[in-house]
């Protein structure tokens, strides 16, 4: 784990369509990374210009310590950036982002696939491999409603429910599963209102458009990126084929103009991050406006905003099974890269744009949480000016 700045010849490199591939973590690349003017992570040590320093001297330990069998599947923020959610196996853990203390644990019968908050952090929605969507209520003291029991269990999917998203007015929940079905739920009473089945549509991720209360997007293993309009019986308003490898992760920027997708692949083949212009979906043929490639599957991709330059600085942050996390601008220029000792399994910005809570005048950095296969949870600080990625807190 480390950072890179403009002094390195890889920083600022422009990635264009299918012209550059993510590099593997071999010895030659480690030598190249050593040219960075800041620290990097290598063989469980941080290497800086003055020598090799134990990781313990550069980062404090989180209070939460994962078990060796834990798999960190998903990370999600709250509006209150002092805490976040971590899906680990059959549980969702609510942790504080200051010391990593576990505030609450939500138990599930099978692996949790996604989780997200709603109603100003008063509630949590979780999706699970048992096909059930659960809604949880949390009071002002971070205590779970009904002693940890879920408030509603939404039953409608036949097999693993993989993802969900909430409308702008937080009245409608859309969920997707591996049963090819998309379902709409009324958040007031938890009842199913609409559903649509599309053959081979094994849904991987969904996001609601921030500028449209009636439209959400959906990625699928059938290689499609779809726009759904809830006004006309869950019609597919627009769709496009995203390439030869499906997208497992997606995000929409706050303006609603851009979509970014992260793709599954293997060994320098198909492991793309692709940027799409929403306005181009009215055309017959839709092509990404920019793309670059990791060397193994992209596990998470998000738009990244810096707190003091939110209006004029929009970047993409991606984490991959190739053990790298990268920050890239919308033109494809790489701003920063960091290495992990193990493959990333989850990543999400916690203090990002609107949910940025500053504890001091100098506290203007973004905070990003990652999980890897070690398993290890790390909180990174991203400098607002240089985009350098610095580990802040880490599990033992």
N, C-alpha and C positions, 0 to 999 in steps of 0.2 A: 504494500500500500504506500503510495507516495503521491507526489504531484509533479507536474511538469510546467514549465513556463515558456515564454516565447524564446528563451535562449536555446532551447533544444530544437534540432532540425525537424523533429516530427511534429512539434506544436506548430499550428498554423498550416499544416499540410491540408490541402483541399481534396475531399473525397468526392468523386463523381460516379456516375452510373456504371457499375460493373468494371471499374478501371483499377480499383485497389482493394486488396483483401487485408483483413485483420491478421496481424502477425502471430505466430505461435510463440509460446514462452520457452524458447530455447536459449542456449548460452549466448549466441550472438546477439539476441535481442536484449538479454540482461546487460551485456556490455554497452549496448546502445543506450539503455535506460540509465546507466551510470553517468551519462553525460548530463543528465538533468542537474540543474543548479540547486535543487532542494533534495529532501530525503525521499527514499523509496523503500518498498518492502521487498526483502529478498531473503529466503531461507529463514523466515521467522525473526529476522533482525532488520533494523532500519539502518541503511547505509547513507551517510552524509559525508561532506567533504572532509570532516575532521576524523572520520574513522567509522567503526561499526559500534552501534549502541544497542543495548538490549531494548526490546519493545517496551518493557515495564517503565523505562525512564522517559518515554515519550508519550505514553497514554495511560490514563487511569483505568482501573477495572470497573466494569459495570457490576452492580449488585446481583443481577440475574446471572446465574450460571447454568447453561443448557446441559442436558444429559448427553452422553455420547451417541445415543440412538435418535436424538431429536433431528427433525428435518424442518428447517425454517422455510415455509412455503410461501408466505405473503406478509407484506408490511404495509400498513396504512396509517395515515396521519389523523389526528383530530384537528378541529379548528383551533383549539387551544394547543399550541405547539409545545407545551410543557409535558405532554404525554403522547404516546402512540400505541398502536396495536401490532402484535406479532402473532401470526398464525403458526403454531408449532404442532405438527402431528394432529392430534384430536382436540387441541385446545387453542383458544385465543387468549393471549396474555396482554393485559394492559400495563404498560410500563411507563414510568416517568423518564423524561429525556434528560434529566439532570444527573441522576446517579444510576438509573437503570433498575430501580426497585419495582418489583411486581406489585401492582395495586389491586388487580383482580384477575381471576382466571375463569374463563367460560369453557366448560367441558362439553364435548360433543361425542356421539357414539362412533363416528368415523372421521377421517381426515378433513380438516377445514380447508376449503379451496380459496375463499376470499372473505374479506371483512371490511366494513366501512361505517362511518358514523353518519347520523342525520339529526335533525331537530336541534341544532346548536349543541351538538355533543350529548344530548339527553338520551339518545338511543344508538344502538349498534345493530347492524344487519350482518348476518353470517351465512355463507353458503357452504354446503357440506356434501361429501361423497355419498351420504345416505339419501340424497335427493331432496332433503327438507331445507327450506329457508327459515331461519330463525331471527326474530326481532327481540332485542333486549333493551330494557330501560335502565338508565343510570341516573341517580340523583345527584345533587350538588356536591355531596361528599364522596363521589365516585363509588357509591355502594350500588350493587345490582338490585334491580327490582325482584321481589319475591324470592329473596335468599338465593339468587343465582339461577332461578328458573327462567326460561325464556318467556317473554310476554306473549308472543304469537309463534306458532309453528305453521308455516305456509306449506301445505302439501299439495303437489300437483305434478312435479317432475317424477318420472319413472325410475331414472338412474341418476348418477352423479350430477349435482348442480354445480356448475363451474364458475359462474360469475353473475354480477348484477349491477344495476345503476339506478339512481333516483332522479325523478324529474326536478326541474328548477323550483317548482312550488312545493316540493317534497310531499306530494299527494299520491304519486304513482311510483311503483317499483317495477322495474323490468328485470327478469332473470332469464338465464340461458343455461342449457344443460347438454349432456352428451346423448340425450334422447331425441335430438334434432328439434326440440321445441323451445319457443320463446313464449314467456308468460308475463302478462301484466297483472299487478295486484293493487288493490286499493289499500293505501297505508293506514287509513282511518280504522277500518274494520278487519283488515287482513284477508279480504276475500278476492278470489280470482275473478278478473273482469274480462280478459281477452287472452287468446292463445293462438299461436301459429306454428305449424310444423312444416319444415322444409327438408326433404330427403337429403341425407348426408351432411346436414348442417350441424356438425359437432362444434358447439360454440366455445370459444376460448376466452374472449374478453369483450366487455361492453362499456361504453361511456355515453353519457347524455350530453348533447350539444349545449354549451353554456349560454348560447344566445337564442335558443329555440326550445320552448317548453313542450313541443310535440314531437321532437325528433331525437333519436339516439342511434349510435353506430354499433356495429357488431362485427367481430372477427370470427372466423370459423376454419376448421380443418379442411373444409372443401375449397380452400384457397380464395374465398370471397371476403370482401369488405362491404357490408351492407348498411344502408340508411333505412331506418324504419320510421314510418309516420303513424302515430297512434290515433289520429283522427279518423282514419278510414279502415278500421278493422285490421290494424297491424300490417298495412301494406308495405312492401319493399319499395321505397321511393326511388332509390338508386343503388347500384352495386357495381363492383369491378373486381376483376381477378388481380390479386396482389403479387402474383409471380408463381414460381414453381415450388416455393416453400411457404407454408401457411404462417400467419402471424399469431403469436401466442400472447402478445401484449400490445396495448394501444393507449393513446392519450390524445386529448384535444386541447389546444391552447385557449387561453381565456377569451380571446376575441372570437373564437369559433371559426377562424380562417384556415387553420392548419391541423392536420392529423399526423401523428407519428406512429409507426408500427415497428415492432421487433419480431424477428422471424426465427423459426426453428431451423436448424441445419446441423451440419457435421463436417469437421475437417476442412475448413475453408470453402465450404460449398453451401450457399443459400442462407448464410447467417446474417441477413441484412438488417439494418435500420433504415427505414424509408420514410421520407417526408412527403406528404400529399397536400395539395392545395384544394380545399373544399370547393372552391368556385369552379374548379376544372371538372367536377363530377357531372356537370351538365353536358359535357362533351361526349361524343360517341366512344372515343378511346381515351382512357385516363392513364397517365404515366406519372410516376413520382417525380417531384421537382428536384430531389436530391436523395442519394443513398450512399451508404458506406457499409463495410462488412467487418464483422468480428470473425474469429476463426472457429468458434463453436456457438451453439444456440444463444440467442439473446433472451434472458430470463425476465427482464423488465426494462421498459423505456418510458421516460417521462419528460415533459417540458420543464425546464428549470428557469426560475426567475431569481434575479438578485434583488435583495430588499431595497437598496437605494437607487437601483437603475431599472426597476421593473418595467417602466413604460417603453424604454428603448433597447432593452437587452433581453432577448429570448434565446435560450440555448436548449439543447437536447442532452439529457444524461441517460446513458445506457449501461447496464450491467450484464455480463455474459458468463456462460460456463467456461469461457477461455481464460478466466481468472482476471479479467480486466474490467474496469469501469472507466467510461470515457465521457468527456464533455465536448460537444461539437456545436458550432453555430449553424444557422439555417442555410449557410452557403456551403457547408461541408468542411469548414476549417476546424481542425482539431485544436481545442484550447487546453485540454488537460487529459491525463491518463494516469490511472493508478493500478497497481497489481495486488492481488490477494494470494495468500499461500494456498488457497483452495478455490474451487469453482464457486462463483456466486450462485445463490438459489433465490434471492429476493432482494429488492432495492426500492426505496421510496424516499423522496424529499419530505422532510418533516416541517422545517421552518422554511417556507417557500411562498413568496408573494403575499397574498392577503392574510395568510395565517401566521405571518412573521410577528413574533412577540419579542421585542428587544428588552433586555434586562439592563442595558447600559447604553450610553451614547456610542460606544465602540462596537456594540453587539449587532453588527450588520451582516454577518456571514450566514449563508444557508447551512442547514443541518440536514444530512442525509443518512439514513439507516440502511445497513446491508446485512444479509445473512449469507453464510457459505456452508459448504459441506463438511467442515471440520467437526462439529458445527461451531460457528463463532458469530456473534452479533457485534457489529462495529458501528459507532456513530462517527461520521466524518463531518468536518467543518470545511466549507468551500468559501474561499476568500472572495469577497465582493468585487475586488478590483482585478486580481490576477487569475482567478479561477483555480488557484492551486488547491489541491485536495489533501487535507491533513487529518489523520485519525485523531479523534478527541477522546472517546471512551470505547472500551473493548472488553468482551468477556474473556475470562482466563482460558 
